[in-house]
Amino acid sequence: MKHKVFISYHHANDQDYKNEFEKIYCKLMDNCISRSVGDGEIPDYLSDERIREIIRDNYLKDSSVTIVLVGKDTWKRKHVDWEIYSSLYDGPKNKRNGLIGVLLPTYPDYNPIKNTYNPYIIPPRLYDNIKTKYAKIYTWDDFVSNAEEYIHEAYLRKNDYNYKTDLSRPRFKKNRDGNRWYDT
């Protein structure tokens, strides 16, 4: 079954992996919406709710699964946080998306054999939803070998309301810095 996906990623660091994913999955399957929010495309002075609406209605429309490409600095990016939030928001106009995290070889301690990760250096909202079992995370090597299967599984979870999303974390107001995020 074909699914349309939205790819969330750190543009400056991980563009090559996004392009590679499009070659592998999007071109072969003809089912990929490749949109993302760039710096400055949405004014920061807008309310959080308006920003979410713009992302959902203008960037995520027609997609059913969001894939977050996780490199070394992805967790720091406000646009990635906004895209994950908007992907998970279940509104009357646009329903929630399935959610997948993909650890890139640029991710610290990347290990293609083990699917292990440090939760404090992946996007916090992605981690919250891995904990609820709504989202799953894979290594790049595993994901590109099984992309169609994993995307379909995420699609099935999005339609199963036994899987709960967690949107409780405040949305990022700005990009973060440091070596990791902390729960406060």
N, C-alpha and C positions, 0 to 999 in steps of 0.2 A: 504494500500500500504506500502511495506517495504522500509525503507531508511537506508543507512549506515551513522553512525554518528561518529564524532571525538569528544573526550571529552578533554577539556582544564581545568586545575585545578592546585591548589597549592599542589604539591606532599606531602610535609612534614605535612601540616595541614589537608588536605581533602581527603586523600587516602581512608578512610573508606566509604565516601559518593560515591566516584567513584566506589568502589567495590559493594556497595549497588545498585547503578544505573545499573551496569552490571547484577546483579542478577535479578533485576526487569524487565529491558527492554531488554538487550542484550541476555540473555539466553532464555527468553520466545519468543522473536521475531526473534532471529538468524539474526540480521541485524545491528550489532554494530561493528565498527572498533574502537578499543580502543588503540589509539596511542597517545603519547605526547612527547614533547621534554624535556629531563632531563638536569640538570645542567652539563655543560661541554661537552655535545654531539655535539654541534656546536661551533667551535672556535669563540671567540669574535672578533678576528682580521679580519674576513671576512667582505666584504662590506655588507651593509644592503640589497642590492638587492640579493646578493648571499645567504645570510641567509634566505631571503624570499623564494628563489627558493628551497633551501634544505628542508625547512619545508613543502612547498607546494608539491614538487615532491616526497619526501621520507616519510613524515609523514601523510600528508592529502590526498594523492591520493586515489581514489575510494570512498571518503566520499562526502556526499551532504549537510550535516547539521553539524554545530559545536555547541556544547553545552558547555557553560562556567559555571562551578560550582563556585559560588561566596561565599567564606568564609570571615573571618575577614581580611586576609592579601592578598587576591587574587589580588587586584588592584595594589599591589607593584611589582608583578613578571614580569620581562622582557620577559620570555618565554611565558607567557599568552598573553602579548601584541603582540609578534611576531606571535603567533598562530592565534590570532584574525585578525591581518593584513593579514596574508597569506591566511586565510579562505575567506576573502573578496576580495582579489585581483582576478580580472577577466582576466586571461591571455589566450593566444591561446591554450596552452596545457591543463590547468586545469581551469575550470570555478569556479566562486565564490560559496561559500557555503551559505546556510541559517544560521542564527545566533540566538541563544537563550541564555539568561542568567538565571541561576537558583540560587536564594538566599538560601543558606544553613542555617540550624539552628545555625551554628557557626558565621553567619553574625551578626554584632552588630545590636541591635534593631530588630531582626528577629520577625516577627509577622505573623503566618500562616493564620490569618483571613484577614488581610489587605495586599494588594500587594504594600506596600510602601517601599521606600528605599532612602538612602542618595546618590545622584549621585556622591559625592566626595569620596566615599569609595567602589565604584565598578570600574572595569577596565575602564579607560577613553575612550578607543576606543569602548568598548561596549556601554557606555553611548552616545557617538556621534551617534551611529547607532540606538539606541533606539529613539533618538530625530528625526532622519529622518524617523522613522517608519519601517526601514528595519529589525530591531531586536526587540524582545519582551523579557520581564523579568517576571519570575514567582517565587513564593515561592516553596520550596522543596515539601511541602505537596500537593500543587495544581499540580505541575508538575508531580510527580510520579503517581498521580491519572489520569492524562490526557496526559501522555507522547506521546503516539502514535498520538493523535490529534494535539498537539502543534508542534511536529516534522514535521508532514505533512504540517501544515500551513507554517512553516519556509521554507520547500522545495518549496512550491508554490510561496512564496515571492521571493526566489532566482531566479526563472525563469520569474518573472514579472519585466521587466526593468522600470516600473513606480516607483518601489521602488529603491531609490538611496542609495548607500553606501557612507560613509564618511571615507576616508583614509588620510585626510589632516593633522592630528596630527603627529608630528615627532615620529618615533619609539623609544622605550626605548633603551638606550645604556647600562643601568645597572639596577639592582633591585632598587626600591625606598624604602624610609623609611618615618617615620612620621605617623600622625594620619589620613591624608587625602591628596588628590592631589588638586592642584590649577590650574585654567586656567591662563595662562600668556599671 
